Amino acid sequence: MQPLLPLFAAQYRLTAEAASLAVSLATGPLAIGILFAGFVSDRVGRRPLMIAAMFAAGALTLAAAVVPGWSGLLVLRFLTGVALAGVPAVAMAYVAEEVDAGAVGAAMGLYIAGSALGGMAGRLVVSIVADLEGWRWALAAVGLAGLAMAEAFRRLAPPSRNFTPSVDGRARCCGVPDRCSPIARCRCCISRRSC
């Protein structure tokens, strides 16, 4: 999104600060939403929440490519941030629950590296497409790529084997007993030891 800020400023006659709302209005809800995404995933499951979040973010980004007006674009960016909150923290919990204890560190490293590479590649693709076809096509390309990645994840990510849904609002990480504190449960889940 950052490479598009000057294009937003030019088209909508905005200051640089006002154009940056297209980023801020997505990252703010993302940061706050991460705090709640774990609770939601404790009830509905890690994989289903991540799939829904990725499809929603892709569709909202695609909609942002065609929405008329600056205000509509900002609303869609805000909703995209809310949707994306269902991925980062939940993905780490999914990896911790589903990957062999000895491989969790490597799997987390791959996830983090993939996120960084995806972010860099996304900025590069957005810049190239925006230069060639304009910012709306650049957003459409990101939205379509997001939908394609969501479908790939839906098809390729294995179903949860070690997830037990919460029914009373408390997480049951990898079957760790409720008597353990939330931090202890997560440590136990990652290390696969009792608390």
N, C-alpha and C positions, 0 to 999 in steps of 0.2 A: 504494500500500500504506500510506503514512503516514497517510492519513485513517482507516484502519481500526484503527490501534493502540489507541485508547481502547476500541473495541468488543471487541478481543481481550482487553484487560486486564480489562474488565468480565465477559465470558463465562467466561474461564478463571481469574479471580481472580489476575491477575498484577500485578506492579509495572510501572511505565512502562519501566524498564530491561529487564525480562524480555520485555515485549511488543515492544520494539524489535528483538528477535532475528529477528522476521519480516522485517525489512528487512536487518539485518546479515548474516543467513545466506544472503541472495541476492546482496548487493553484494560480499561478500568473494570468493566463488567466481567471480563475474563479473570482478572485477579481476584475479584470478590467472589465470583461464581465458583472458583476452584474450592473455596472453603465449604460450599454446600454440595458440590458434585459428589464428594465422597459419601455423604449421607444418602443421597439419592441412589448411588450405585450400591450401597449396602442393602437397599430394598429391591431394586430392579435387576441388579447384576451389572458387572463391569462391561462385558462385551455388548450387551444390548444398549447400554447408555452411550458407549463410545460410537457404536454404529449410528444411533439416532443423532448424536451430536455432529458427526461428520457429514451425514446427509443434510442435516439442517443448515450447517455452515456453508456447504456447497450451494444449496438452493438459495440461501439468503444472499450469497455473493453474486450468484447469477442474477438474482432480482435487482441487486444494486447496480448492475450494468445497464439496466433499462429503466430504472425509476426516474421520473422527471423531478428535477429540483434538488437543491442542496439539502433541504430538511429531510426529504424522503431518503436520501443517501445516508444521512447521519442516523436516522432511525434504524435502517437496515444494518448499518455497521454496529450499532449498539446491540441489536439482536444477534448478530453474528458473534460478538464477544461473549454474550450469554451462552450461546450454543457451544462455542469452542471450549468453554469451561469444563465440559463433560469429557475432555480428552486427557490433558496432561497428568493430573494427579491420579485419575482413574486408571490410566495406562500403566502407571508404575505399580499400582495395587494389583492389576491384572497380571503383570509380569511376575511380581513377587509370589502370587498365588499359583501360577500355572507353570513356571519354569523350575527345573530342578534346582535345589538349594545351592549346589556348587556352581551353577551357571548364572545365577541371578545377577551378580556383578557385571558379568560380560553382557548379559541381555540388557541391563539398564544402560550400560555404556553405548551399546548399539542404538538403543532408543534415543538417547540424548544426542548422539552423533547424527542420527537420521533427522532429528528435529532441526539441528543446526544446518545440515546440508539442504534440507527441504526449504528452510527459510531463505538461505542464500540463493538457491536455484529459483525460488519463487520471485524474488526481487529481480533477478536477472531476466527471467521470462517476461515479467510484467514490464520491465523497461524496454525490452526489444519489441514486444507486441504494441506497447503504447507508442513507440517511435514510428512503427509501421502503420498502425491502424487506428490509434487513438485510445484514450483511457477506458472507454466503454468496452471495447474489444478485449483490452487487457484484463478487466474485471471478469468478463465473460470467460476468458481462457482460464483464469484462476478458479472460477466457480465450476466449470466443466471438469477441470483437473481434480478439484476437491470431490466432486460426485464420483468420478472414476476411481479415486483412491478409496472412497467410502465403500464402493461396491467391491473393490479388490479386498479390502479388509473384511467385509462381510463374508466373502467366499473363502478367504484363506486363514483367517484367525480361528484357531480351534475353539470349540465350545469350552466354557469353564468346567473344570473337573473338581476344583478345590474350593469353590465358592458356596457359602451357605447364606441365603438371604436373611436379613434382619427382620424380625416381626415386631420387636418391641422398641425399636429406635436405637439399639446398641449393635455395633458391628460385631460380626462373628468371623473374624479373619482366620481363615484356614482351620476352622474348628477349634480355635483357641478359646478356653473357657471365659465366660463373662466376668468372672471374679477378677480377672486381670485388668489393669488400667488400659485405656486406649493405646497409649504409647507402648506399653509392654506387649499388647496384642500384636501391634504392627511389627515390633522387633521379633516376636516369636514367629510371626508369619514368614518374615524374611529368612530367619535362621532355621525354621522348621523344628524349633525346640520348644519345650513347654516353659511356661513362665512361673 
